[in-house]
């Protein structure tokens, strides 16, 4: 679903993503690990058009998307949740979801005057879809609460719910378990696996090695902008470079 060739993203003399060639296969839950400053979030931002690469190629679902902006990629089915959720805090949880779909009829300047019935019908359809997704992500009881009152874990679920409004093929999650209680992490994992079983592909950055080793296959590792490992979680545990440089002597059940 995602493929890069010799991808470079530079900030001045710093190559945050340095000659990265990788692929994310359809139907996988692919994990991306690496120490702070390895270039993981920059890679995600480059893949989703937030940052334009310095050189190299990106293909999404067989289409060259190297210079595509985020809104175009979102419509094509590539969604991205961020490490720090940024909902509209004064709006309700439901309203945050209803804003997500692109190309809404009501966005036209004249639609409220000349296509009111069509606008209202589409709003009802979007609201129904949003409520279904809130039920799926266990946030339906908070639909009318201000998004700013959610806990950190609930905001991560809201981030996932918002991108689901776009019916994505691939979802990039940046540290979904960071700052989330174990109970909510389990809910999040359950939803990721459920969505994966329905055909959604995931690419996940996570520092929680237990999360990665339990739930992601394959695993990709970055260090200093380079991909230094790509393979199974089992192989990652025994790779000398990863064990010495990053994983240490951690054990996993």
N, C-alpha and C positions, 0 to 999 in steps of 0.2 A: 504493500500500500504506500509506503514511503521509501524512497531511495535517494541517496545523495552520492555524488561523485566529486572527490577532491574539493570539498566545501571549505571555504575560508571566510571567517568573519573577523575583521580587524577593527580595532579602535586605536588609531595612530599606529604606533610600532607594536602594539600588543595584538597578537593573534589569539583571540579568545576561543575560536574554533579553528583548528589548524589542520587542513588537508584531511577532512573527515569523509570517509566513504563507508556508508552503512545502509542496512535495509531493515524495514519492519514489515514482517510478513502478515498477510491477511489472516484474521482470526486469532492472533496471538495476544498475550498480555506481556509485552516486552518491558523489561526493567532497565533503567539507566542509572548507574551508580558512579561515584567518584567523589573525591574530597571537595571541600569548598574551594571555589575558584577554578574548578576543572573545566568549566565552559558549558555545563549541562543546561542551565537556564538560557544562556545565549543561543545554544543550539536550538532549543524549543522556540525561542523568539524568532530565530531565522527561518525555521521550518514553517512557521505560521504567518510569516510576512510582517511581523512587528519590526524586525530589523532586516534590512536588505544585505545579502551577503556581498563580500568583497569580490569573490570569484567562486567558481565551481557551479555545480548543477544540482537542482532539486526536482524530483518527480513525485507527484502524488497521484495514485490510482492510474498510473500510466501516462499522465499528462505533465508536461514541463511546467513547473510553477515557481521557478527561480525568482521571478520578479513580481509575483502576484501579491496584491495587498490582502490584509486579513479578512476584509468583508467578502472578497471574491472566494477566498479559500473556505470561509465558513459556509458559503452557499454551495460550494462543491463537496462539503462534507468533512472538513478538517476543523476540529474544535479544540480549544485550549483553555484549561483552567489554570489560574495563577497561584503561586505560592502563598500570596497574601490576598484573600478574597476582598473584592471591592464592590459590594452591592450598593444600590442607592438606598442609604440608611433610613431616610424618612418615608420612603415608599413601602408598601406592604410586600410581604414575600410573594404574594400572587402577582402584584403589579410588576415586580422585578422579572418574573417569568414572561409576562405578557408583552414586555418590551423587546424580548429577544428575537422573535421571528422577523426576518427582513422582508422588504417589499410589501408591507401592509397597505391596504387600500387607503386607510385613513391618513397615511403620511402625505398624500397628495393635498396640495393647497385647496383645491376646489371640491375634493371628494365629500367633505362634510355637508356641502351645499347641494350637490347634484347626485350623489350616490349614497345617501344616508342609509337606505335599506341594506345596501351591500356592505357598508362599513359596519353596521350593527350586527349583521349576520356573521361577518368574519370575526368580529370581536367575541361573539358567543362561541364560535368554534375554537378560537385561540384560548379563551378562558376554560373551556371544557378540557382541552388538551393539557393546559397548565395544571389543572386540578388533578388530572390523571397522573401526571408526572410527580406532583407533590405527594400524592398518595403513595406512589412507587418509592419515593425517597424518604418517606415517613415524615414529611413536613406539612401534611394537609391540615393538621390541627392548628398550625401557626399561619395559615394562609393570609389572614387579615391582620397579623402582627407586623409592626415595623421591622424591616430587615435588620436594622441596626441593633435590635434587641436580641438577636440570635447569639448563641454561644459560638466559639470558634469552630467546633466540630459541625454544628448546624450550618454555619456559613459555608463550610466545605461541601456539605450536601447540597446547599443552595447553588453553589457554583456548578456542580454536576447537573442539577436540575435545569439550570439556565441553558447549558450547552445542549441538553437533550431536546430542547425546544426546536433546535435546528436539524434534528434527525441526522446526526453525524455518522459517518462511516468509521472515522478514526478519532479517538479522544486522547489528547495529551494532558496528563495530570502532573502538575509540578508540586511534589511533596504533599500528597493528599492526607497523609497520616500525621503531619507535623502539627503539634499542639492539640491533637485530638484525643479525647479520652478513649480508653480501650473499648468501651461499650460502643461508642459511635464509630470507631475504627472498624469494628466487626460488622456494623451495619453497612459501612462504605464498601468493605471488601465483598460482602454479600451482593450488593448492587452491581459492583464491577463484574463479578463472576456471572451474575444473571444477564447483564447486558452483553457480555462476551459470548454467552451461550446463544444469544439472539443474533449474533453476527457482527457485533461491534468490536473493532480492534483497539487495543490500548497501548500507549507508550507512556511509561510512568517513571518520573524521577522520584527517588526516595532515599533518604539517609538511614531509615530503619531497615537494617539488614535482615532482620527476622521477617519483616513484611515482604521484602524482595525475594528472599529464598523460599518462602512458603507459597507465594502467589504469582511470581513472574517466571516466564520461560519463553524465550531465552533471556539472558542478561548481557548487557553491554556496559563496559566500564570506560570512563574517560579520565585522563590525568593530563593537566596542563594543556588542554585543548585538543589532545590526541585521543583517539580510540585505541586502548591498549589491550582490550579483551572483548571477545564476542563469542558466547557459547552458552552452555547450560548452567543452571545454578550450581549443580554438583561439581562441574568443572571449575567454576569460579572459586569455590571453596578451597580447592586444592592447587590453584594456579599460584606458583611461587611469587610472581610479581605483585599480584593482588594481595596475597597474604602478607607479604612484607611491607607493601606500600600503603595498604588501606584497610584490609579486613582484620589484620592482626591475628590473634589466636582465638577469635570469637567462635563459639560453637552454636549450632542450631539444632533444635529438636525436630 
